[in-house]
């Protein structure tokens, strides 16, 4: 695999996430955010932020037809459905440009798979570093927020979500997240 500086990428993702999520919280100071995530695509060419709040989720439920519990769970936990999906994504322009440039030099197969795995690790570590700083809150505030990483429109999304959520969250938060697709947990 061509060399790629994942440490610089992680730092770029961390600072982009700090800017994006910080701006989002400043724009919606009265909202209680229950989830913040970073997601990429199957081609590993992007990283984008997504977030949702209890208030935005309730607005979504009021505006839509959610008679099926599975639809409610997807609305709550599917990053593409969230009110603040890709808001402030321009903060990620630099790391996305680096990703697109590098991915275009890779062939498929093992090199691409290894690159994707390292990208997912960089995304997770970027959120972990912000969390260690207290950026996402402490105590009860942090217990009310779930952090994770995902892949849009991918069969691999749930595995990455579970793996990253386990690394990023307190045990009780992860345990609740792990049950996200159970109809009774929404």
Buried (B, 14 or more C-beta within 10 A) or exposed (E): BEEBEBEEBBBBBBBBBBBBBBBBBEEBEEBEBBBBBBBBBEBBBBBBBBBBBBBBBEEBBEEEEBEEBEBBBBBBBBBEBBBBBBBBBEBBEBBBEBBEEBBEEBEEEEEBEEBBEBBBBBBBBBBBBBBEEEBBBEEEEBBBBBBBBBBBEBEEBBEBBBBBBBBBBEEEBBEBBBEBEEEEBB
